[in-house]
Amino acid sequence: MLMHFWVDFLIFLQENGDHPGTWNGSTGEWLVAIISVVVPVCIYLWMITGKRKLVMQENSSRILQPLNNNLMY
């Protein structure tokens, strides 16, 4: 939700930001592109390394365990 807020905030800061338009390569548009693409990719790469990966695997196994048990019967 915070990411969505910041992207919207940066778009509305631009001149005519509340109207559809085309890419003109302004600083604001590059900033929005970086925030909406590069930042989530960096967070994803950070989350799939080290202990965070093990925690996510354990949590997904715990969540999916009831589904796997129901499929066996």
Biopython code that builds the backbone (N, CA, C, O; Angstrom):
import numpy as np
from Bio.PDB.StructureBuilder import StructureBuilder

atoms = [
    (1, "MET", "N", (0.817, -1.186, 0.000)),
    (1, "MET", "CA", (0.000, 0.000, 0.000)),
    (1, "MET", "C", (0.863, 1.252, 0.000)),
    (1, "MET", "O", (0.537, 2.246, -0.651)),
    (2, "LEU", "N", (1.963, 1.194, 0.736)),
    (2, "LEU", "CA", (2.847, 2.362, 0.762)),
    (2, "LEU", "C", (3.463, 2.607, -0.609)),
    (2, "LEU", "O", (3.600, 3.753, -1.037)),
    (3, "MET", "N", (3.831, 1.537, -1.291)),
    (3, "MET", "CA", (4.399, 1.680, -2.630)),
    (3, "MET", "C", (3.382, 2.331, -3.562)),
    (3, "MET", "O", (3.727, 3.222, -4.338)),
    (4, "HIS", "N", (2.140, 1.889, -3.485)),
    (4, "HIS", "CA", (1.081, 2.445, -4.328)),
    (4, "HIS", "C", (0.892, 3.934, -4.023)),
    (4, "HIS", "O", (0.739, 4.748, -4.934)),
    (5, "PHE", "N", (0.905, 4.275, -2.743)),
    (5, "PHE", "CA", (0.768, 5.676, -2.359)),
    (5, "PHE", "C", (1.873, 6.524, -2.979)),
    (5, "PHE", "O", (1.598, 7.571, -3.566)),
    (6, "TRP", "N", (3.140, 6.071, -2.849)),
    (6, "TRP", "CA", (4.256, 6.866, -3.349)),
    (6, "TRP", "C", (4.231, 7.000, -4.863)),
    (6, "TRP", "O", (4.560, 8.059, -5.398)),
    (7, "VAL", "N", (3.843, 5.930, -5.561)),
    (7, "VAL", "CA", (3.755, 6.028, -7.021)),
    (7, "VAL", "C", (2.687, 7.043, -7.404)),
    (7, "VAL", "O", (2.926, 7.894, -8.261)),
    (8, "ASP", "N", (1.524, 6.967, -6.788)),
    (8, "ASP", "CA", (0.462, 7.934, -7.077)),
    (8, "ASP", "C", (0.887, 9.355, -6.709)),
    (8, "ASP", "O", (0.632, 10.300, -7.454)),
    (9, "PHE", "N", (1.526, 9.492, -5.575)),
    (9, "PHE", "CA", (1.981, 10.806, -5.125)),
    (9, "PHE", "C", (2.947, 11.416, -6.132)),
    (9, "PHE", "O", (2.825, 12.591, -6.479)),
    (10, "LEU", "N", (3.905, 10.626, -6.601)),
    (10, "LEU", "CA", (4.878, 11.138, -7.565)),
    (10, "LEU", "C", (4.226, 11.467, -8.904)),
    (10, "LEU", "O", (4.616, 12.432, -9.562)),
    (11, "ILE", "N", (3.247, 10.681, -9.307)),
    (11, "ILE", "CA", (2.557, 10.961, -10.564)),
    (11, "ILE", "C", (1.789, 12.284, -10.461)),
    (11, "ILE", "O", (1.837, 13.095, -11.386)),
    (12, "PHE", "N", (1.093, 12.506, -9.363)),
    (12, "PHE", "CA", (0.302, 13.730, -9.213)),
    (12, "PHE", "C", (1.160, 14.974, -9.009)),
    (12, "PHE", "O", (0.684, 16.092, -9.211)),
    (13, "LEU", "N", (2.421, 14.792, -8.612)),
    (13, "LEU", "CA", (3.319, 15.935, -8.502)),
    (13, "LEU", "C", (3.693, 16.499, -9.874)),
    (13, "LEU", "O", (4.022, 17.679, -10.001)),
    (14, "GLN", "N", (3.640, 15.646, -10.891)),
    (14, "GLN", "CA", (4.026, 16.085, -12.230)),
    (14, "GLN", "C", (2.952, 16.990, -12.826)),
    (14, "GLN", "O", (1.784, 16.924, -12.444)),
    (15, "GLU", "N", (3.359, 17.820, -13.751)),
    (15, "GLU", "CA", (2.403, 18.661, -14.460)),
    (15, "GLU", "C", (1.472, 17.761, -15.267)),
    (15, "GLU", "O", (1.938, 16.883, -15.994)),
    (16, "ASN", "N", (0.182, 17.967, -15.147)),
    (16, "ASN", "CA", (-0.854, 17.137, -15.777)),
    (16, "ASN", "C", (-0.738, 15.674, -15.354)),
    (16, "ASN", "O", (-1.085, 14.776, -16.121)),
    (17, "GLY", "N", (-0.259, 15.437, -14.152)),
    (17, "GLY", "CA", (-0.070, 14.073, -13.676)),
    (17, "GLY", "C", (-1.361, 13.302, -13.495)),
    (17, "GLY", "O", (-1.351, 12.072, -13.465)),
    (18, "ASP", "N", (-2.470, 14.011, -13.376)),
    (18, "ASP", "CA", (-3.739, 13.311, -13.193)),
    (18, "ASP", "C", (-4.424, 13.011, -14.523)),
    (18, "ASP", "O", (-5.541, 12.494, -14.536)),
    (19, "HIS", "N", (-3.774, 13.326, -15.634)),
    (19, "HIS", "CA", (-4.325, 13.037, -16.954)),
    (19, "HIS", "C", (-3.474, 11.979, -17.647)),
    (19, "HIS", "O", (-2.252, 11.974, -17.500)),
    (20, "PRO", "N", (-4.109, 11.079, -18.404)),
    (20, "PRO", "CA", (-3.316, 10.093, -19.139)),
    (20, "PRO", "C", (-2.376, 10.792, -20.121)),
    (20, "PRO", "O", (-2.706, 11.849, -20.659)),
    (21, "GLY", "N", (-1.245, 10.217, -20.342)),
    (21, "GLY", "CA", (-0.293, 10.824, -21.259)),
    (21, "GLY", "C", (0.656, 9.792, -21.809)),
    (21, "GLY", "O", (0.443, 8.590, -21.651)),
    (22, "THR", "N", (1.677, 10.247, -22.439)),
    (22, "THR", "CA", (2.684, 9.354, -22.982)),
    (22, "THR", "C", (4.002, 9.605, -22.271)),
    (22, "THR", "O", (4.180, 10.623, -21.603)),
    (23, "TRP", "N", (4.915, 8.669, -22.424)),
    (23, "TRP", "CA", (6.227, 8.761, -21.790)),
    (23, "TRP", "C", (7.022, 9.886, -22.445)),
    (23, "TRP", "O", (7.197, 9.909, -23.664)),
    (24, "ASN", "N", (7.496, 10.813, -21.627)),
    (24, "ASN", "CA", (8.336, 11.867, -22.178)),
    (24, "ASN", "C", (9.722, 11.891, -21.555)),
    (24, "ASN", "O", (10.533, 12.765, -21.863)),
    (25, "GLY", "N", (9.991, 10.937, -20.684)),
    (25, "GLY", "CA", (11.324, 10.802, -20.104)),
    (25, "GLY", "C", (11.679, 11.824, -19.054)),
    (25, "GLY", "O", (12.860, 12.064, -18.801)),
    (26, "SER", "N", (10.685, 12.431, -18.437)),
    (26, "SER", "CA", (10.977, 13.416, -17.392)),
    (26, "SER", "C", (11.526, 12.718, -16.147)),
    (26, "SER", "O", (11.417, 11.502, -15.990)),
    (27, "THR", "N", (12.107, 13.514, -15.286)),
    (27, "THR", "CA", (12.684, 12.974, -14.051)),
    (27, "THR", "C", (11.632, 12.271, -13.211)),
    (27, "THR", "O", (11.889, 11.208, -12.646)),
    (28, "GLY", "N", (10.454, 12.860, -13.129)),
    (28, "GLY", "CA", (9.371, 12.247, -12.355)),
    (28, "GLY", "C", (8.956, 10.906, -12.913)),
    (28, "GLY", "O", (8.686, 9.976, -12.154)),
    (29, "GLU", "N", (8.900, 10.790, -14.227)),
    (29, "GLU", "CA", (8.529, 9.511, -14.833)),
    (29, "GLU", "C", (9.602, 8.451, -14.596)),
    (29, "GLU", "O", (9.280, 7.289, -14.348)),
    (30, "TRP", "N", (10.864, 8.840, -14.672)),
    (30, "TRP", "CA", (11.938, 7.893, -14.372)),
    (30, "TRP", "C", (11.884, 7.473, -12.913)),
    (30, "TRP", "O", (12.114, 6.306, -12.593)),
    (31, "LEU", "N", (11.587, 8.403, -12.034)),
    (31, "LEU", "CA", (11.495, 8.080, -10.614)),
    (31, "LEU", "C", (10.366, 7.086, -10.349)),
    (31, "LEU", "O", (10.538, 6.130, -9.593)),
    (32, "VAL", "N", (9.219, 7.314, -10.971)),
    (32, "VAL", "CA", (8.095, 6.390, -10.825)),
    (32, "VAL", "C", (8.470, 5.013, -11.378)),
    (32, "VAL", "O", (8.143, 3.994, -10.771)),
    (33, "ALA", "N", (9.152, 4.978, -12.524)),
    (33, "ALA", "CA", (9.562, 3.701, -13.112)),
    (33, "ALA", "C", (10.518, 2.951, -12.188)),
    (33, "ALA", "O", (10.400, 1.739, -12.011)),
    (34, "ILE", "N", (11.453, 3.671, -11.609)),
    (34, "ILE", "CA", (12.406, 3.030, -10.700)),
    (34, "ILE", "C", (11.712, 2.512, -9.457)),
    (34, "ILE", "O", (11.964, 1.389, -9.018)),
    (35, "ILE", "N", (10.841, 3.325, -8.892)),
    (35, "ILE", "CA", (10.144, 2.911, -7.680)),
    (35, "ILE", "C", (9.247, 1.713, -7.949)),
    (35, "ILE", "O", (9.176, 0.804, -7.121)),
    (36, "SER", "N", (8.568, 1.691, -9.071)),
    (36, "SER", "CA", (7.595, 0.626, -9.320)),
    (36, "SER", "C", (8.204, -0.636, -9.914)),
    (36, "SER", "O", (7.540, -1.672, -9.941)),
    (37, "VAL", "N", (9.450, -0.585, -10.393)),
    (37, "VAL", "CA", (10.063, -1.780, -10.978)),
    (37, "VAL", "C", (11.312, -2.207, -10.220)),
    (37, "VAL", "O", (11.403, -3.348, -9.766)),
    (38, "VAL", "N", (12.255, -1.317, -10.082)),
    (38, "VAL", "CA", (13.550, -1.684, -9.514)),
    (38, "VAL", "C", (13.450, -1.996, -8.022)),
    (38, "VAL", "O", (14.017, -2.988, -7.562)),
    (39, "VAL", "N", (12.754, -1.182, -7.280)),
    (39, "VAL", "CA", (12.651, -1.395, -5.832)),
    (39, "VAL", "C", (11.998, -2.750, -5.505)),
    (39, "VAL", "O", (12.546, -3.486, -4.685)),
    (40, "PRO", "N", (10.846, -3.113, -6.110)),
    (40, "PRO", "CA", (10.276, -4.428, -5.800)),
    (40, "PRO", "C", (11.188, -5.593, -6.210)),
    (40, "PRO", "O", (11.230, -6.611, -5.518)),
    (41, "VAL", "N", (11.909, -5.458, -7.312)),
    (41, "VAL", "CA", (12.836, -6.526, -7.722)),
    (41, "VAL", "C", (13.956, -6.666, -6.695)),
    (41, "VAL", "O", (14.342, -7.783, -6.352)),
    (42, "CYS", "N", (14.474, -5.559, -6.207)),
    (42, "CYS", "CA", (15.516, -5.610, -5.179)),
    (42, "CYS", "C", (14.994, -6.250, -3.890)),
    (42, "CYS", "O", (15.690, -7.056, -3.272)),
    (43, "ILE", "N", (13.792, -5.899, -3.491)),
    (43, "ILE", "CA", (13.192, -6.503, -2.294)),
    (43, "ILE", "C", (13.003, -7.992, -2.493)),
    (43, "ILE", "O", (13.278, -8.776, -1.584)),
    (44, "TYR", "N", (12.535, -8.401, -3.670)),
    (44, "TYR", "CA", (12.349, -9.819, -3.975)),
    (44, "TYR", "C", (13.684, -10.561, -3.885)),
    (44, "TYR", "O", (13.763, -11.616, -3.256)),
    (45, "LEU", "N", (14.724, -10.023, -4.502)),
    (45, "LEU", "CA", (16.030, -10.681, -4.470)),
    (45, "LEU", "C", (16.566, -10.787, -3.050)),
    (45, "LEU", "O", (17.189, -11.788, -2.697)),
    (46, "TRP", "N", (16.332, -9.767, -2.235)),
    (46, "TRP", "CA", (16.751, -9.806, -0.838)),
    (46, "TRP", "C", (15.980, -10.870, -0.062)),
    (46, "TRP", "O", (16.542, -11.546, 0.799)),
    (47, "MET", "N", (14.681, -11.018, -0.370)),
    (47, "MET", "CA", (13.838, -11.965, 0.364)),
    (47, "MET", "C", (14.147, -13.426, 0.035)),
    (47, "MET", "O", (13.834, -14.306, 0.837)),
    (48, "ILE", "N", (14.752, -13.708, -1.119)),
    (48, "ILE", "CA", (15.004, -15.102, -1.482)),
    (48, "ILE", "C", (16.434, -15.536, -1.158)),
    (48, "ILE", "O", (16.924, -16.512, -1.726)),
    (49, "THR", "N", (17.098, -14.835, -0.267)),
    (49, "THR", "CA", (18.446, -15.197, 0.128)),
    (49, "THR", "C", (18.518, -15.451, 1.622)),
    (49, "THR", "O", (17.725, -14.918, 2.398)),
    (50, "GLY", "N", (19.468, -16.262, 2.006)),
    (50, "GLY", "CA", (19.781, -16.489, 3.412)),
    (50, "GLY", "C", (18.644, -17.062, 4.233)),
    (50, "GLY", "O", (17.839, -17.857, 3.747)),
    (51, "LYS", "N", (18.593, -16.644, 5.482)),
    (51, "LYS", "CA", (17.602, -17.157, 6.430)),
    (51, "LYS", "C", (16.185, -16.768, 6.038)),
    (51, "LYS", "O", (15.232, -17.476, 6.361)),
    (52, "ARG", "N", (16.043, -15.634, 5.337)),
    (52, "ARG", "CA", (14.703, -15.201, 4.917)),
    (52, "ARG", "C", (14.075, -16.241, 3.993)),
    (52, "ARG", "O", (12.869, -16.482, 4.058)),
    (53, "LYS", "N", (14.885, -16.857, 3.133)),
    (53, "LYS", "CA", (14.382, -17.882, 2.222)),
    (53, "LYS", "C", (13.886, -19.093, 3.012)),
    (53, "LYS", "O", (12.826, -19.643, 2.710)),
    (54, "LEU", "N", (14.640, -19.501, 4.009)),
    (54, "LEU", "CA", (14.231, -20.642, 4.827)),
    (54, "LEU", "C", (12.937, -20.353, 5.573)),
    (54, "LEU", "O", (12.061, -21.214, 5.653)),
    (55, "VAL", "N", (12.811, -19.163, 6.114)),
    (55, "VAL", "CA", (11.586, -18.785, 6.828)),
    (55, "VAL", "C", (10.401, -18.807, 5.875)),
    (55, "VAL", "O", (9.333, -19.306, 6.230)),
    (56, "MET", "N", (10.574, -18.271, 4.664)),
    (56, "MET", "CA", (9.477, -18.259, 3.698)),
    (56, "MET", "C", (9.106, -19.680, 3.273)),
    (56, "MET", "O", (7.925, -19.976, 3.091)),
    (57, "GLN", "N", (10.098, -20.564, 3.112)),
    (57, "GLN", "CA", (9.802, -21.951, 2.753)),
    (57, "GLN", "C", (9.048, -22.659, 3.879)),
    (57, "GLN", "O", (8.097, -23.397, 3.620)),
    (58, "GLU", "N", (9.465, -22.439, 5.119)),
    (58, "GLU", "CA", (8.769, -23.041, 6.255)),
    (58, "GLU", "C", (7.331, -22.536, 6.354)),
    (58, "GLU", "O", (6.412, -23.318, 6.599)),
    (59, "ASN", "N", (7.139, -21.241, 6.165)),
    (59, "ASN", "CA", (5.790, -20.681, 6.232)),
    (59, "ASN", "C", (4.908, -21.222, 5.112)),
    (59, "ASN", "O", (3.744, -21.543, 5.350)),
    (60, "SER", "N", (5.436, -21.328, 3.906)),
    (60, "SER", "CA", (4.627, -21.859, 2.808)),
    (60, "SER", "C", (4.303, -23.327, 3.028)),
    (60, "SER", "O", (3.205, -23.772, 2.694)),
    (61, "SER", "N", (5.235, -24.083, 3.582)),
    (61, "SER", "CA", (4.953, -25.492, 3.891)),
    (61, "SER", "C", (3.856, -25.606, 4.944)),
    (61, "SER", "O", (2.967, -26.451, 4.838)),
    (62, "ARG", "N", (3.927, -24.748, 5.962)),
    (62, "ARG", "CA", (2.925, -24.772, 7.028)),
    (62, "ARG", "C", (1.542, -24.393, 6.480)),
    (62, "ARG", "O", (0.531, -24.974, 6.875)),
    (63, "ILE", "N", (1.511, -23.426, 5.578)),
    (63, "ILE", "CA", (0.239, -22.989, 5.005)),
    (63, "ILE", "C", (-0.343, -24.061, 4.090)),
    (63, "ILE", "O", (-1.552, -24.295, 4.095)),
    (64, "LEU", "N", (0.512, -24.708, 3.309)),
    (64, "LEU", "CA", (0.038, -25.706, 2.349)),
    (64, "LEU", "C", (-0.185, -27.080, 2.954)),
    (64, "LEU", "O", (-0.799, -27.931, 2.312)),
    (65, "GLN", "N", (0.287, -27.324, 4.155)),
    (65, "GLN", "CA", (0.154, -28.635, 4.787)),
    (65, "GLN", "C", (-1.305, -29.094, 4.894)),
    (65, "GLN", "O", (-1.580, -30.247, 4.562)),
    (66, "PRO", "N", (-2.247, -28.269, 5.335)),
    (66, "PRO", "CA", (-3.642, -28.736, 5.378)),
    (66, "PRO", "C", (-4.162, -29.121, 3.987)),
    (66, "PRO", "O", (-4.946, -30.063, 3.868)),
    (67, "LEU", "N", (-3.749, -28.427, 2.963)),
    (67, "LEU", "CA", (-4.186, -28.775, 1.609)),
    (67, "LEU", "C", (-3.635, -30.129, 1.192)),
    (67, "LEU", "O", (-4.350, -30.935, 0.597)),
    (68, "ASN", "N", (-2.384, -30.380, 1.495)),
    (68, "ASN", "CA", (-1.764, -31.659, 1.141)),
    (68, "ASN", "C", (-2.410, -32.817, 1.908)),
    (68, "ASN", "O", (-2.577, -33.904, 1.356)),
    (69, "ASN", "N", (-2.771, -32.595, 3.163)),
    (69, "ASN", "CA", (-3.424, -33.648, 3.947)),
    (69, "ASN", "C", (-4.805, -33.974, 3.397)),
    (69, "ASN", "O", (-5.199, -35.140, 3.378)),
    (70, "ASN", "N", (-5.554, -32.957, 2.946)),
    (70, "ASN", "CA", (-6.886, -33.176, 2.396)),
    (70, "ASN", "C", (-6.825, -33.900, 1.062)),
    (70, "ASN", "O", (-7.746, -34.650, 0.738)),
    (71, "LEU", "N", (-5.800, -33.707, 0.299)),
    (71, "LEU", "CA", (-5.688, -34.360, -0.993)),
    (71, "LEU", "C", (-5.365, -35.838, -0.856)),
    (71, "LEU", "O", (-5.620, -36.607, -1.783)),
    (72, "MET", "N", (-4.808, -36.256, 0.276)),
    (72, "MET", "CA", (-4.424, -37.650, 0.468)),
    (72, "MET", "C", (-5.630, -38.523, 0.759)),
    (72, "MET", "O", (-5.577, -39.728, 0.512)),
    (73, "TYR", "N", (-6.720, -37.961, 1.276)),
    (73, "TYR", "CA", (-7.878, -38.767, 1.653)),
    (73, "TYR", "C", (-8.862, -38.891, 0.541)),
    (73, "TYR", "O", (-9.895, -39.541, 0.700)),
]
sb = StructureBuilder()
sb.init_structure("model")
sb.init_model(0)
sb.init_chain("A")
sb.init_seg("    ")
for serial, (resi, resn, name, xyz) in enumerate(atoms, 1):
    if name == "N":
        sb.init_residue(resn, " ", resi, " ")
    sb.init_atom(name, np.array(xyz, "f"), 0.0, 1.0, " ", f" {name:<3s}", serial, name[0])
structure = sb.get_structure()
